[in-house]
Amino acid sequence: MKKELLIIAAVAAFVLAQGSLFVVDEGEQALVTQFGKPVGDIRKSGLHFKLPLIQEVHRFQRRIMQWDGDPNQIPTKDKRYIWVDVTARWRISDPLLFYRAVANERGARSRLDDILDSVVRDAVSGHLLVELVRGKDYSPPSGVRDEVFEVEGEAIAAESLTGREEILANVLREARAMTPEYGIDLIDVQIKRINYVEQVRQRVYERMVSERKQVAAQYRSEGEGERADILGQMARELRTIESEAFRRAEEIRGEADATAANIYAEAYGRDPNFYAFVRTLESYRKAVKDNSRLVLSTDADFYRYLQSIE
């Protein structure tokens, strides 16, 4: 009987010991409640104690978690309907406050749905579509100047527009101001995807085509200008080359004529009669061609050397 009591006591002690010990993992944090009321907030991982059967352990993630909302169709400031898909990162900053406010992660996601959907809707409806699409480093295509957008008859210059990064920063700031009361720390908010409705998509495509055509027209204009410059330069160089070649040819021709004249003068000075005879024979060869006739009188000076042969 005593042995049985010892066994029962040992088993009871083991059960009580097992029920009083619990482990908090590295990526967790825990809240201990007694009869439903919080009595302990555990942030460190490791082995911890609680009162068995009386106290209960509620575990929460200490890691950063992701929130993905449902895509919403929202009108922009310029009355263009778009589908906006937003994602965010968050973590539990105060387990006690988190447990009292939302109880669990499911409740937290429900609160984040309400907060982020509202803030994102206000942000999208308060800005132009172009502001949600363009980043802060956007610059208009070369050749496109003074972009102006019109909203309800009011002209808005491109310089006064807000970039997507600034809009998201405002969304994060406004949403983060609402989450501390739930024990939630909102880390960042990003637009995951923007899908245009068919009408807006067609307008965006038309604008993209128009911008590309403007860029192409500018490139063609610049190309024509470069072509004209190149052709003009080539024509100038060609005229310079032709002029230099003509000048050089005339110089060579003049030098040759001078040399020939000197040779003729030297030959004439040595034997004028022989020189006259040779030049006359050369003139015969040049004057009389195939299928040609030369009519001369018998007393012509051009014929005198033929007369002397008789």
C-alpha positions in Angstrom: 0.0 0.0 0.0 2.8 2.3 0.9 4.5 1.5 -2.4 1.4 2.3 -4.3 1.1 5.6 -2.6 4.7 6.4 -3.5 4.1 5.6 -7.1 0.9 7.7 -7.2 2.8 10.6 -5.5 5.6 10.3 -8.0 3.3 10.4 -10.9 1.4 13.3 -9.5 4.7 15.2 -8.9 5.8 14.4 -12.4 2.5 15.7 -13.8 2.7 18.8 -11.7 6.3 19.4 -12.6 5.5 18.9 -16.3 2.6 21.3 -16.0 4.6 23.9 -14.3 7.5 24.0 -16.8 7.2 25.5 -20.3 9.7 26.5 -23.0 9.6 29.7 -25.0 11.4 29.3 -28.3 13.8 31.9 -29.8 11.2 33.4 -32.2 8.4 33.5 -29.6 7.2 35.6 -26.6 4.7 34.5 -24.1 2.0 35.9 -21.8 0.9 34.0 -18.6 -2.7 34.4 -17.5 -4.3 33.2 -14.3 -8.0 32.6 -14.5 -8.0 34.7 -17.7 -6.1 37.6 -16.2 -2.5 38.4 -17.4 0.0 37.9 -14.6 3.3 37.6 -16.5 5.0 38.9 -19.7 7.9 36.8 -21.0 10.1 38.2 -23.7 13.2 36.0 -23.2 13.5 32.5 -24.7 14.3 29.5 -22.5 12.7 27.4 -19.7 10.1 29.1 -17.5 7.8 28.2 -14.6 4.1 28.6 -14.0 1.5 27.3 -11.6 0.0 24.1 -12.9 -3.7 23.9 -13.6 -4.1 27.5 -12.5 -2.0 29.5 -15.0 -2.1 29.3 -18.8 0.6 30.3 -21.4 -0.3 32.2 -24.5 2.4 32.2 -27.1 2.9 35.0 -29.7 5.4 35.5 -32.6 8.3 37.7 -31.9 9.4 37.6 -35.6 8.3 40.1 -38.2 5.0 39.0 -39.9 3.5 39.9 -43.2 0.0 41.3 -43.9 -1.5 41.0 -47.3 -4.8 42.8 -47.9 -7.4 42.1 -50.6 -7.1 44.1 -53.7 -9.5 47.1 -53.7 -10.9 49.1 -56.5 -10.3 52.7 -55.6 -10.9 55.9 -57.6 -7.9 58.3 -57.9 -8.1 62.1 -57.6 -8.4 62.3 -61.4 -11.4 59.9 -61.3 -9.6 56.8 -62.7 -10.5 53.5 -61.1 -7.6 51.2 -60.3 -7.1 47.9 -58.4 -4.6 48.5 -55.6 -3.0 45.5 -53.8 -1.1 46.5 -50.7 1.2 44.5 -48.4 2.8 45.4 -45.0 5.1 44.1 -42.4 4.3 44.2 -38.7 5.3 42.6 -35.3 3.9 42.4 -31.8 5.6 45.0 -29.7 3.6 44.6 -26.4 2.2 41.1 -25.8 0.0 42.2 -22.8 -1.6 45.0 -24.7 -1.9 42.8 -27.8 -3.7 40.1 -25.8 -6.1 42.5 -24.3 -6.8 44.4 -27.5 -7.0 41.7 -30.2 -6.3 38.4 -28.3 -4.5 36.7 -31.2 -2.9 37.1 -34.6 -6.2 36.6 -36.4 -7.7 39.5 -34.5 -4.6 41.6 -35.3 -4.9 40.9 -39.0 -8.6 42.0 -38.9 -7.6 45.3 -37.2 -4.9 45.8 -39.8 -7.4 45.2 -42.5 -9.6 48.0 -41.2 -6.7 50.4 -40.6 -4.7 49.9 -43.8 -7.6 49.7 -46.1 -8.9 53.0 -44.8 -5.6 54.8 -44.9 -4.7 53.4 -48.4 -8.1 54.4 -49.8 -7.7 57.9 -48.5 -4.2 58.2 -49.9 -5.2 56.8 -53.4 -8.3 59.0 -53.7 -6.3 62.0 -52.7 -3.7 61.7 -55.4 -3.4 61.5 -59.1 -2.9 58.2 -60.9 0.5 59.5 -62.2 1.6 60.1 -58.6 1.0 56.5 -57.7 2.9 55.2 -60.7 5.9 57.5 -60.8 8.8 57.3 -58.4 10.7 60.3 -57.0 13.5 59.8 -59.5 11.2 60.1 -62.5 12.2 62.6 -65.2 10.1 63.4 -68.3 11.5 62.2 -71.6 13.9 64.4 -73.4 12.0 66.9 -75.5 8.9 66.8 -73.3 8.6 70.0 -71.4 6.1 71.6 -69.0 4.0 68.5 -68.3 0.6 69.7 -67.0 -2.3 67.6 -65.7 -5.8 68.8 -65.4 -8.2 67.8 -62.6 -11.8 69.2 -62.6 -10.7 72.1 -64.7 -7.6 72.9 -62.5 -4.2 72.7 -64.1 -1.5 70.9 -62.0 2.1 71.2 -63.0 4.3 68.1 -62.9 6.7 69.8 -60.5 4.1 70.0 -57.8 3.2 66.3 -58.0 4.1 63.8 -55.2 6.1 60.7 -55.8 5.0 57.2 -54.9 7.6 56.9 -52.1 6.3 60.0 -50.4 2.7 58.7 -50.6 3.7 55.4 -49.0 5.6 57.2 -46.3 2.5 59.2 -45.4 0.4 56.0 -45.4 2.9 54.3 -43.1 3.0 57.4 -40.8 -0.8 57.6 -40.5 -1.3 53.8 -40.1 1.5 53.5 -37.5 -0.1 56.1 -35.4 -3.2 53.8 -34.9 -1.4 50.5 -34.2 0.4 51.1 -30.8 -2.9 50.9 -28.9 -3.2 47.3 -30.1 0.4 46.3 -29.1 1.4 46.3 -32.8 4.4 47.9 -34.4 3.9 48.5 -38.1 7.2 48.4 -39.9 6.4 49.3 -43.5 3.7 49.5 -46.1 4.2 48.9 -49.8 2.0 48.8 -52.9 2.5 45.3 -54.3 0.6 45.8 -57.5 -1.6 48.3 -59.3 -4.0 46.9 -62.0 -5.9 49.4 -64.1 -9.5 48.8 -65.1 -9.9 48.4 -68.9 -10.8 52.1 -69.6 -7.8 53.4 -67.6 -5.5 50.8 -69.1 -6.4 51.9 -72.6 -5.7 55.5 -71.7 -2.4 54.6 -70.1 -1.4 52.7 -73.2 -2.3 55.6 -75.4 -0.3 58.0 -73.2 2.7 55.6 -73.3 2.4 55.3 -77.1 2.2 59.1 -77.4 5.3 59.6 -75.2 7.2 57.0 -77.2 6.2 58.7 -80.4 7.4 62.1 -79.1 10.7 60.5 -78.1 11.0 58.8 -81.5 10.2 62.0 -83.3 12.9 63.8 -81.3 15.4 61.1 -82.1 14.5 61.3 -85.7 14.9 65.1 -85.7 18.2 64.9 -83.9 19.3 62.2 -86.4 18.3 64.4 -89.4 20.2 67.2 -87.9 23.3 65.0 -87.4 22.8 63.7 -91.0 22.7 67.2 -92.4 25.8 68.2 -90.4 27.7 65.1 -91.6 26.6 65.7 -95.2 27.5 69.3 -95.0 30.9 68.6 -93.6 31.4 65.9 -96.2 30.5 68.3 -99.0 32.8 70.9 -97.6 35.7 68.4 -97.4 34.9 67.1 -100.9 35.0 70.7 -102.3 38.3 71.3 -100.5 39.8 68.1 -101.8 38.6 68.8 -105.4 39.9 72.4 -105.2 43.2 71.2 -103.9 43.4 68.5 -106.6 42.5 71.0 -109.3 45.1 73.4 -108.0 47.7 70.7 -107.9 46.8 69.5 -111.4 47.1 73.0 -112.8 50.4 73.3 -111.1 51.6 70.0 -112.6 50.2 70.9 -116.0 51.9 74.3 -115.9 55.2 72.8 -114.9 54.9 70.2 -117.7 54.0 72.9 -120.2 57.0 75.0 -119.0 59.3 71.9 -119.3 57.9 71.1 -122.8 58.4 74.7 -123.8 62.0 74.6 -122.6 62.6 71.4 -124.4 61.0 72.8 -127.6 63.1 76.0 -127.2 66.3 74.1 -126.7 65.6 71.8 -129.7 64.7 74.9 -131.9 67.9 76.6 -130.8 70.0 73.7 -131.9 68.5 73.2 -135.4 65.6 75.4 -136.4 65.1 73.8 -139.8 65.0 70.2 -138.4 62.8 71.4 -135.6 60.4 72.9 -138.1 60.5 69.7 -140.2 59.7 67.4 -137.2 56.9 69.7 -135.9 55.4 69.7 -139.4 55.4 65.9 -139.6 53.8 65.7 -136.2 51.1 68.1 -137.5 50.5 65.8 -140.5 50.0 62.9 -138.2 47.5 64.8 -136.1 45.7 66.5 -139.0 45.2 63.4 -141.2 43.1 60.7 -139.6 41.3 57.6 -140.9 38.3 58.4 -143.2 39.4 62.0 -143.4 40.6 64.3 -146.2 42.9 67.3 -146.2 42.4 69.8 -149.0 45.4 72.1 -149.6 46.6 74.2 -152.4 49.9 73.2 -153.9 51.6 76.4 -152.8 50.5 76.2 -149.2 53.2 76.5 -146.6 51.8 73.5 -144.8 52.7 71.5 -147.9 56.2 72.8 -148.5 58.1 69.8 -147.3 56.1 67.5 -149.5 56.9 69.8 -152.4 60.6 69.6 -151.7 60.6 65.8 -152.0 59.9 66.1 -155.7 
